[in-house]
């Protein structure tokens, strides 16, 4: 299975935030959209960074309640690992596990085109296993 298959099922919508937004605004977006990360972009196309719940918790530990008035740009992860629609989901699973993150933006020609989460990766693997199981049962049960 490839990233394009996941996006075909879940859609390409990505919740984004501006780098100058306050962390209070970013936390509100995370909550409102029930997502674990926001892609940081100034123009809706190019990726400037990513801010995850993990980033929020770490920053809260360091800055306390002052975090709420800080900007997203002050907290965001700048080095963002991305993928393209043709990438294999298994490859993403390895990368996400090794680098210990759960959200990978999808880019096409340098433009934000979607996002894949570790939940999407797990779901696609479960779907593959169920399909394989059904095929094996059909093969064994065939006269």
BAGU-419418 format. One record per atom (N, C-alpha, C, O): residue number from 1; atom name; x, y, z. Coordinates in steps of 0.2 Angstrom, whole numbers, plus 2048, in hexadecimal, padded with zeros to 3 digits. Layout:
N
- NUM,CA,X,Y,Z $
...
//
This chain:
143
- 1,N,804,7FA,800 $
- 1,CA,800,800,800 $
- 1,C,804,806,800 $
- 1,O,80A,806,803 $
- 2,N,802,80B,7FD $
- 2,CA,806,812,7FC $
- 2,C,802,817,7FF $
- 2,O,7FC,817,801 $
- 3,N,806,81D,800 $
- 3,CA,803,823,803 $
- 3,C,7FD,825,7FF $
- 3,O,7F8,827,802 $
- 4,N,7FD,825,7F9 $
- 4,CA,7F8,827,7F5 $
- 4,C,7F1,823,7F6 $
- 4,O,7EC,826,7F6 $
- 5,N,7F2,81D,7F8 $
- 5,CA,7EC,818,7FA $
- 5,C,7E9,81B,801 $
- 5,O,7E3,81B,801 $
- 6,N,7ED,81D,805 $
- 6,CA,7EB,81F,80C $
- 6,C,7E7,826,80B $
- 6,O,7E2,827,80D $
- 7,N,7EA,82A,807 $
- 7,CA,7E7,831,805 $
- 7,C,7E0,830,802 $
- 7,O,7DC,834,803 $
- 8,N,7E0,82B,7FD $
- 8,CA,7DA,82A,7F9 $
- 8,C,7D4,828,7FE $
- 8,O,7CE,82A,7FD $
- 9,N,7D6,825,804 $
- 9,CA,7D1,823,808 $
- 9,C,7CF,828,80D $
- 9,O,7C9,829,80F $
- 10,N,7D4,82C,810 $
- 10,CA,7D3,830,816 $
- 10,C,7D2,838,813 $
- 10,O,7D0,83C,817 $
- 11,N,7D5,839,80D $
- 11,CA,7D5,840,80B $
- 11,C,7DB,843,80C $
- 11,O,7E0,841,80F $
- 12,N,7DC,849,809 $
- 12,CA,7E2,84D,809 $
- 12,C,7E2,853,80E $
- 12,O,7E6,857,80E $
- 13,N,7DC,854,811 $
- 13,CA,7DC,85A,816 $
- 13,C,7E1,859,81B $
- 13,O,7E3,854,81E $
- 14,N,7E4,85F,81C $
- 14,CA,7EA,860,821 $
- 14,C,7E8,866,825 $
- 14,O,7E6,86C,823 $
- 15,N,7E8,865,82C $
- 15,CA,7E7,86B,830 $
- 15,C,7EE,86F,831 $
- 15,O,7F3,86C,833 $
- 16,N,7EE,875,82F $
- 16,CA,7F4,879,830 $
- 16,C,7F3,87F,834 $
- 16,O,7EE,881,837 $
- 17,N,7F9,882,836 $
- 17,CA,7F9,888,83A $
- 17,C,7FF,88C,837 $
- 17,O,804,88A,835 $
- 18,N,7FE,893,838 $
- 18,CA,803,898,836 $
- 18,C,809,898,83C $
- 18,O,807,897,841 $
- 19,N,80F,899,839 $
- 19,CA,814,899,83E $
- 19,C,814,89F,843 $
- 19,O,816,89E,849 $
- 20,N,810,8A4,842 $
- 20,CA,80F,8AA,847 $
- 20,C,809,8A9,84B $
- 20,O,808,8AD,850 $
- 21,N,805,8A4,84A $
- 21,CA,800,8A2,84F $
- 21,C,802,8A1,856 $
- 21,O,808,89F,857 $
- 22,N,7FE,8A3,85B $
- 22,CA,800,8A1,862 $
- 22,C,7FF,89A,863 $
- 22,O,7FC,896,860 $
- 23,N,803,898,868 $
- 23,CA,802,891,86A $
- 23,C,7FB,88F,86D $
- 23,O,7F8,88A,86C $
- 24,N,7F8,894,870 $
- 24,CA,7F1,894,872 $
- 24,C,7EC,892,86C $
- 24,O,7E8,88E,86C $
- 25,N,7EE,896,866 $
- 25,CA,7EA,895,860 $
- 25,C,7EB,88E,85D $
- 25,O,7E7,88A,85B $
- 26,N,7F1,88B,85E $
- 26,CA,7F3,885,85B $
- 26,C,7F0,87F,85F $
- 26,O,7EE,87A,85C $
- 27,N,7F0,880,866 $
- 27,CA,7ED,87B,86A $
- 27,C,7E5,87B,869 $
- 27,O,7E2,875,869 $
- 28,N,7E2,880,867 $
- 28,CA,7DB,881,866 $
- 28,C,7DA,87D,85F $
- 28,O,7D5,879,85F $
- 29,N,7DE,87E,85A $
- 29,CA,7DE,87A,854 $
- 29,C,7DE,873,855 $
- 29,O,7DA,86F,852 $
- 30,N,7E3,871,859 $
- 30,CA,7E4,86A,85A $
- 30,C,7DE,867,85D $
- 30,O,7DC,861,85B $
- 31,N,7DB,86A,862 $
- 31,CA,7D5,868,865 $
- 31,C,7CF,868,861 $
- 31,O,7CB,863,860 $
- 32,N,7CE,86D,85D $
- 32,CA,7C8,86E,859 $
- 32,C,7C8,869,853 $
- 32,O,7C3,866,852 $
- 33,N,7CE,867,850 $
- 33,CA,7CE,863,84B $
- 33,C,7D0,85C,84D $
- 33,O,7D0,857,849 $
- 34,N,7D1,85B,854 $
- 34,CA,7D2,854,856 $
- 34,C,7D8,851,853 $
- 34,O,7D7,84B,851 $
- 35,N,7DD,854,852 $
- 35,CA,7E3,852,84F $
- 35,C,7E9,852,853 $
- 35,O,7E9,856,858 $
- 36,N,7EE,84E,852 $
- 36,CA,7F4,84E,856 $
- 36,C,7FA,853,854 $
- 36,O,7FF,853,858 $
- 37,N,7F9,856,84E $
- 37,CA,7FE,85A,84C $
- 37,C,7FC,85F,847 $
- 37,O,7F7,85E,843 $
- 38,N,7FF,865,846 $
- 38,CA,7FD,86A,841 $
- 38,C,803,86B,83D $
- 38,O,809,86C,83F $
- 39,N,802,86B,836 $
- 39,CA,808,86D,832 $
- 39,C,808,875,832 $
- 39,O,803,878,831 $
- 40,N,80E,877,833 $
- 40,CA,80F,87F,833 $
- 40,C,811,881,82C $
- 40,O,816,87F,829 $
- 41,N,80D,886,82A $
- 41,CA,80E,888,823 $
- 41,C,80C,890,823 $
- 41,O,807,892,826 $
- 42,N,80F,894,81F $
- 42,CA,80D,89B,81E $
- 42,C,809,89C,819 $
- 42,O,805,8A1,818 $
- 43,N,809,897,814 $
- 43,CA,805,898,80E $
- 43,C,800,892,80C $
- 43,O,7FD,893,807 $
- 44,N,800,88D,810 $
- 44,CA,7FC,888,80F $
- 44,C,7FF,883,80A $
- 44,O,7FC,87D,809 $
- 45,N,805,884,808 $
- 45,CA,808,87F,803 $
- 45,C,80F,87D,805 $
- 45,O,810,877,805 $
- 46,N,813,881,807 $
- 46,CA,81A,87F,809 $
- 46,C,81A,87E,811 $
- 46,O,817,881,815 $
- 47,N,81E,879,813 $
- 47,CA,81E,877,81A $
- 47,C,824,87A,81D $
- 47,O,829,87A,81B $
- 48,N,822,87E,823 $
- 48,CA,827,882,827 $
- 48,C,829,87E,82D $
- 48,O,82F,87E,830 $
- 49,N,825,879,82F $
- 49,CA,826,875,835 $
- 49,C,820,871,837 $
- 49,O,81B,871,833 $
- 50,N,820,86E,83C $
- 50,CA,81A,86A,83F $
- 50,C,81A,86B,846 $
- 50,O,81F,86B,84A $
- 51,N,814,86B,849 $
- 51,CA,813,86C,850 $
- 51,C,80E,866,853 $
- 51,O,809,866,850 $
- 52,N,811,862,857 $
- 52,CA,80D,85C,859 $
- 52,C,80B,85D,861 $
- 52,O,80E,861,864 $
- 53,N,807,859,863 $
- 53,CA,805,859,86A $
- 53,C,80B,858,86E $
- 53,O,80C,85A,874 $
- 54,N,810,853,86C $
- 54,CA,816,852,86F $
- 54,C,81A,859,870 $
- 54,O,81D,85A,875 $
- 55,N,81A,85D,86B $
- 55,CA,81E,863,86B $
- 55,C,81B,868,870 $
- 55,O,81E,86B,874 $
- 56,N,814,868,871 $
- 56,CA,810,86C,875 $
- 56,C,812,86A,87C $
- 56,O,813,86E,881 $
- 57,N,812,863,87E $
- 57,CA,813,861,885 $
- 57,C,81B,863,887 $
- 57,O,81C,865,88C $
- 58,N,81F,861,882 $
- 58,CA,826,863,884 $
- 58,C,827,86B,885 $
- 58,O,82B,86C,88A $
- 59,N,824,86F,881 $
- 59,CA,825,876,882 $
- 59,C,821,878,888 $
- 59,O,823,87D,88C $
- 60,N,81C,875,88A $
- 60,CA,818,877,890 $
- 60,C,81D,875,896 $
- 60,O,81D,879,89B $
- 61,N,820,870,896 $
- 61,CA,825,86E,89B $
- 61,C,82A,873,89C $
- 61,O,82C,875,8A2 $
- 62,N,82D,876,897 $
- 62,CA,832,87B,897 $
- 62,C,830,882,898 $
- 62,O,833,885,89C $
- 63,N,82A,884,895 $
- 63,CA,828,88B,896 $
- 63,C,822,88C,89A $
- 63,O,821,892,89C $
- 64,N,81F,887,89C $
- 64,CA,819,887,8A1 $
- 64,C,813,88B,89D $
- 64,O,813,88A,897 $
- 65,N,80F,88F,8A1 $
- 65,CA,809,892,89D $
- 65,C,80B,897,898 $
- 65,O,807,89A,894 $
- 66,N,812,89A,899 $
- 66,CA,814,89F,894 $
- 66,C,814,89C,88D $
- 66,O,814,8A0,888 $
- 67,N,814,895,88C $
- 67,CA,813,892,886 $
- 67,C,80D,895,882 $
- 67,O,80E,896,87C $
- 68,N,808,896,885 $
- 68,CA,801,898,881 $
- 68,C,802,89E,87D $
- 68,O,7FF,89F,878 $
- 69,N,807,8A3,87F $
- 69,CA,808,8A9,87C $
- 69,C,80D,8A9,877 $
- 69,O,80E,8AE,873 $
- 70,N,811,8A3,877 $
- 70,CA,817,8A3,872 $
- 70,C,814,8A1,86B $
- 70,O,80E,89F,86A $
- 71,N,818,8A2,866 $
- 71,CA,816,8A1,85F $
- 71,C,817,899,85D $
- 71,O,81C,896,860 $
- 72,N,814,897,859 $
- 72,CA,815,890,856 $
- 72,C,81C,890,853 $
- 72,O,81F,88A,855 $
- 73,N,81F,895,850 $
- 73,CA,825,895,84D $
- 73,C,82B,893,853 $
- 73,O,830,891,852 $
- 74,N,829,896,859 $
- 74,CA,82E,895,85F $
- 74,C,82E,88D,861 $
- 74,O,833,88B,864 $
- 75,N,829,88A,860 $
- 75,CA,828,883,863 $
- 75,C,829,87D,85D $
- 75,O,82B,878,85F $
- 76,N,827,87F,857 $
- 76,CA,826,87A,852 $
- 76,C,82D,876,851 $
- 76,O,832,878,852 $
- 77,N,82C,870,84E $
- 77,CA,831,86C,84C $
- 77,C,833,86E,845 $
- 77,O,82E,86E,840 $
- 78,N,839,870,843 $
- 78,CA,83A,873,83D $
- 78,C,83C,86E,838 $
- 78,O,83B,86E,832 $
- 79,N,83F,869,83A $
- 79,CA,842,863,836 $
- 79,C,83C,85E,835 $
- 79,O,83B,85A,839 $
- 80,N,838,85F,82F $
- 80,CA,833,85B,82E $
- 80,C,834,855,829 $
- 80,O,836,857,823 $
- 81,N,833,84F,82B $
- 81,CA,834,84A,826 $
- 81,C,82D,849,822 $
- 81,O,828,849,825 $
- 82,N,82E,849,81C $
- 82,CA,828,848,817 $
- 82,C,828,842,813 $
- 82,O,82D,83F,813 $
- 83,N,823,841,810 $
- 83,CA,822,83B,80B $
- 83,C,81F,83E,805 $
- 83,O,81C,843,804 $
- 84,N,81F,839,800 $
- 84,CA,81B,83B,7F9 $
- 84,C,816,835,7F8 $
- 84,O,816,830,7FB $
- 85,N,811,837,7F4 $
- 85,CA,80B,832,7F3 $
- 85,C,80E,82B,7F1 $
- 85,O,80A,826,7F3 $
- 86,N,813,82A,7EE $
- 86,CA,815,824,7EB $
- 86,C,819,820,7F1 $
- 86,O,81B,81A,7EF $
- 87,N,81A,822,7F6 $
- 87,CA,81E,81F,7FC $
- 87,C,81A,819,7FE $
- 87,O,814,819,7FF $
- 88,N,81D,814,800 $
- 88,CA,81A,80E,803 $
- 88,C,819,80F,80A $
- 88,O,81D,812,80E $
- 89,N,813,80D,80D $
- 89,CA,811,80E,814 $
- 89,C,816,80A,818 $
- 89,O,817,80D,81E $
- 90,N,818,804,816 $
- 90,CA,81D,801,81B $
- 90,C,823,805,81C $
- 90,O,826,805,821 $
- 91,N,826,809,817 $
- 91,CA,82B,80D,818 $
- 91,C,82A,813,81D $
- 91,O,82E,815,821 $
- 92,N,824,816,81C $
- 92,CA,822,81B,821 $
- 92,C,822,818,828 $
- 92,O,824,81C,82D $
- 93,N,81F,812,829 $
- 93,CA,81F,80F,82F $
- 93,C,826,80E,832 $
- 93,O,827,810,838 $
- 94,N,82B,80C,82F $
- 94,CA,831,80C,831 $
- 94,C,834,812,833 $
- 94,O,837,813,838 $
- 95,N,833,817,82F $
- 95,CA,836,81E,830 $
- 95,C,833,821,836 $
- 95,O,836,824,83A $
- 96,N,82C,821,837 $
- 96,CA,829,823,83C $
- 96,C,82B,820,843 $
- 96,O,82C,823,848 $
- 97,N,82C,81A,843 $
- 97,CA,82E,816,849 $
- 97,C,835,818,84B $
- 97,O,836,819,850 $
- 98,N,83A,818,846 $
- 98,CA,841,819,847 $
- 98,C,842,820,84A $
- 98,O,846,821,84E $
- 99,N,83E,825,846 $
- 99,CA,83F,82C,848 $
- 99,C,83A,82E,84E $
- 99,O,83B,834,850 $
- 100,N,836,82A,850 $
- 100,CA,831,82B,855 $
- 100,C,82D,831,854 $
- 100,O,82C,836,859 $
- 101,N,829,832,84F $
- 101,CA,824,837,84E $
- 101,C,81E,833,84B $
- 101,O,81E,82E,848 $
- 102,N,818,837,84B $
- 102,CA,812,834,849 $
- 102,C,80E,837,843 $
- 102,O,809,835,841 $
- 103,N,811,83C,840 $
- 103,CA,80E,840,83B $
- 103,C,812,842,836 $
- 103,O,818,845,837 $
- 104,N,811,840,82F $
- 104,CA,815,841,82A $
- 104,C,811,845,824 $
- 104,O,80D,842,821 $
- 105,N,813,84B,823 $
- 105,CA,810,84E,81D $
- 105,C,812,84B,817 $
- 105,O,817,849,816 $
- 106,N,80D,84C,812 $
- 106,CA,80E,849,80B $
- 106,C,80F,84F,807 $
- 106,O,80B,854,807 $
- 107,N,814,84F,803 $
- 107,CA,815,855,7FE $
- 107,C,816,852,7F7 $
- 107,O,818,84D,7F5 $
- 108,N,813,857,7F2 $
- 108,CA,814,855,7EB $
- 108,C,817,85C,7E8 $
- 108,O,814,861,7E9 $
- 109,N,81D,85B,7E5 $
- 109,CA,820,860,7E2 $
- 109,C,821,866,7E7 $
- 109,O,821,86C,7E6 $
- 110,N,823,864,7EE $
- 110,CA,824,869,7F3 $
- 110,C,81E,86C,7F6 $
- 110,O,81F,871,7FA $
- 111,N,818,86A,7F4 $
- 111,CA,812,86D,7F6 $
- 111,C,80E,868,7FB $
- 111,O,80E,862,7F9 $
- 112,N,80C,86A,801 $
- 112,CA,808,866,805 $
- 112,C,802,863,802 $
- 112,O,7FE,867,7FF $
- 113,N,802,85C,802 $
- 113,CA,7FC,859,7FF $
- 113,C,7F8,854,803 $
- 113,O,7F4,851,801 $
- 114,N,7FA,854,80A $
- 114,CA,7F7,84F,80E $
- 114,C,7FB,84E,814 $
- 114,O,800,851,815 $
- 115,N,7F9,849,819 $
- 115,CA,7FD,847,81E $
- 115,C,7FB,840,820 $
- 115,O,7F5,83E,81F $
- 116,N,800,83C,822 $
- 116,CA,7FF,835,824 $
- 116,C,801,835,82B $
- 116,O,806,837,82D $
- 117,N,7FC,831,82F $
- 117,CA,7FE,830,836 $
- 117,C,800,829,838 $
- 117,O,7FF,825,833 $
- 118,N,802,828,83D $
- 118,CA,804,821,83F $
- 118,C,7FE,81D,840 $
- 118,O,7FE,817,83E $
- 119,N,7F8,820,841 $
- 119,CA,7F2,81D,841 $
- 119,C,7F0,81A,83A $
- 119,O,7ED,815,839 $
- 120,N,7F1,81F,835 $
- 120,CA,7F0,81D,82E $
- 120,C,7F4,817,82C $
- 120,O,7F2,812,829 $
- 121,N,7FA,817,82F $
- 121,CA,7FF,811,82D $
- 121,C,7FD,80B,830 $
- 121,O,7FD,806,82D $
- 122,N,7FB,80B,836 $
- 122,CA,7F8,805,83A $
- 122,C,7F2,803,836 $
- 122,O,7F1,7FD,835 $
- 123,N,7ED,807,835 $
- 123,CA,7E7,805,832 $
- 123,C,7E8,802,82B $
- 123,O,7E5,7FD,829 $
- 124,N,7ED,804,827 $
- 124,CA,7EE,802,820 $
- 124,C,7F1,7FB,821 $
- 124,O,7F0,7F6,81D $
- 125,N,7F6,7FA,826 $
- 125,CA,7F9,7F3,827 $
- 125,C,7F3,7EE,829 $
- 125,O,7F3,7E8,827 $
- 126,N,7EF,7F0,82E $
- 126,CA,7E9,7EC,830 $
- 126,C,7E5,7EA,82A $
- 126,O,7E3,7E4,829 $
- 127,N,7E3,7EF,826 $
- 127,CA,7E0,7ED,820 $
- 127,C,7E3,7E8,81B $
- 127,O,7E0,7E4,818 $
- 128,N,7EA,7E9,81A $
- 128,CA,7EE,7E4,816 $
- 128,C,7ED,7DD,819 $
- 128,O,7ED,7D8,816 $
- 129,N,7EE,7DD,820 $
- 129,CA,7EE,7D6,823 $
- 129,C,7E7,7D3,822 $
- 129,O,7E7,7CD,821 $
- 130,N,7E2,7D7,823 $
- 130,CA,7DB,7D4,822 $
- 130,C,7DA,7D1,81B $
- 130,O,7D7,7CC,81A $
- 131,N,7DD,7D5,816 $
- 131,CA,7DC,7D3,80F $
- 131,C,7E0,7CD,80E $
- 131,O,7DD,7C8,80B $
- 132,N,7E6,7CC,811 $
- 132,CA,7EA,7C6,810 $
- 132,C,7E7,7C0,813 $
- 132,O,7E7,7BB,811 $
- 133,N,7E4,7C1,819 $
- 133,CA,7E0,7BC,81D $
- 133,C,7DB,7BA,819 $
- 133,O,7DA,7B3,818 $
- 134,N,7D6,7BE,816 $
- 134,CA,7D1,7BC,812 $
- 134,C,7D3,7B8,80C $
- 134,O,7D0,7B3,80A $
- 135,N,7D8,7BA,809 $
- 135,CA,7DB,7B7,803 $
- 135,C,7DD,7B0,805 $
- 135,O,7DC,7AB,801 $
- 136,N,7E1,7AF,80A $
- 136,CA,7E3,7A9,80D $
- 136,C,7DD,7A4,80E $
- 136,O,7DD,79E,80D $
- 137,N,7D8,7A6,812 $
- 137,CA,7D3,7A2,814 $
- 137,C,7CF,7A0,80D $
- 137,O,7CD,79A,80D $
- 138,N,7CE,7A5,809 $
- 138,CA,7CB,7A3,802 $
- 138,C,7CF,79E,7FF $
- 138,O,7CC,799,7FC $
- 139,N,7D5,79E,7FF $
- 139,CA,7DA,799,7FB $
- 139,C,7D9,792,7FE $
- 139,O,7D9,78D,7FB $
- 140,N,7D9,792,805 $
- 140,CA,7D9,78C,809 $
- 140,C,7D2,789,808 $
- 140,O,7D2,783,808 $
- 141,N,7CD,78D,808 $
- 141,CA,7C6,78B,808 $
- 141,C,7C4,789,801 $
- 141,O,7BF,785,800 $
- 142,N,7C8,78B,7FC $
- 142,CA,7C6,789,7F5 $
- 142,C,7C6,782,7F3 $
- 142,O,7CA,77E,7F6 $
- 143,N,7C1,77F,7F0 $
- 143,CA,7C1,778,7EE $
- 143,C,7C6,776,7EA $
- 143,O,7C7,770,7E8 $
//
